[in-house]
């Protein structure tokens, strides 16, 4: 490609902070979408998609490649997020299904669950000119004009909303629930901060949940010590489903945990979805866990629950001996969104939200 930036160009990164910033900068707030970060390059008949880490994504999202080739201009670079709409929200699990070695499987999924590229920054304009040295405020204005001219009524594109009002960003953070991954704040007066965290921060809605310890894994390099606690929640049918893990323990704590969980080893542990169940992501190690009688309850902190699981490892907060295991229900983490995440895109260069 003969573009002013190459496919190895690193996207901006965000620093995790506890709250939305107010002072010390001219801030622009945006939703943090629950998908794959993606830089989209087009030069003539060539299109490339790159992940946050620089990995190629084009073969996994042929519908996005086709949509980019359908745009009525031939040279540009967009920064955005690949997502897959599902109901009023987005499905990260459907995205994960795309990273598959079978071309026929990818083609089938691209039709059944087509992706959308939500764009939020403009790196090379439609004349092939680099915008990375321009301040965000200018890049945003140019992006809105580009979207209005070329992306309107394209089902595979959406323009992410942006605001200078902290109150609006606060509503996004608290009102959308699990539909978004948080809120991003960017300094509007800075050029594009490739590969660093100087101009962008992110805020996530951290929540807590009470979970049953349905099993555990031993530490891989510390014989006899607990490596992680396996967490479970009861569903409407009364089955205990594996929903995640907690592993942030110091060595002394791991010794104490071994003494606590050892006497409770008793199958089956989980009566519904269990660790190491049928999954193409399973490994031999994923089946090496010890089941526990459902006696222990812990309170953990998490940032995202989707597809029946905590997205990342949780943080142990405390034991809950006052809580009955049967009170640990999935309903506490499956929150109804007060705002459809797709409604945030309504009237912004996409027919997505109807």
Secondary structure as UniProt FT lines:
FT   TURN            7..8
FT   STRAND          15..16
FT   STRAND          27..32
FT   STRAND          36..43
FT   TURN            44..45
FT   STRAND          46..51
FT   TURN            52..53
FT   HELIX           58..60
FT   HELIX           62..70
FT   STRAND          75..83
FT   STRAND          85..86
FT   TURN            87..88
FT   STRAND          89..90
FT   HELIX           92..98
FT   HELIX           103..112
FT   STRAND          116..124
FT   TURN            126..127
FT   TURN            132..133
FT   HELIX           136..146
FT   HELIX           147..151
FT   TURN            152..153
FT   TURN            155..156
FT   STRAND          157..159
FT   STRAND          162..163
FT   HELIX           166..175
FT   HELIX           177..179
FT   STRAND          182..187
FT   TURN            188..189
FT   TURN            194..195
FT   STRAND          200..203
FT   STRAND          207..218
FT   TURN            223..224
FT   STRAND          226..234
FT   TURN            236..237
FT   STRAND          240..246
FT   HELIX           251..262
FT   TURN            263..264
FT   TURN            275..276
FT   TURN            280..281
FT   HELIX           285..287
FT   STRAND          290..292
FT   TURN            294..295
FT   STRAND          297..302
FT   STRAND          305..306
FT   TURN            307..308
FT   STRAND          309..310
FT   STRAND          314..319
FT   TURN            321..322
FT   HELIX           325..327
FT   HELIX           330..332
FT   HELIX           341..345
FT   TURN            346..347
FT   TURN            352..353
//
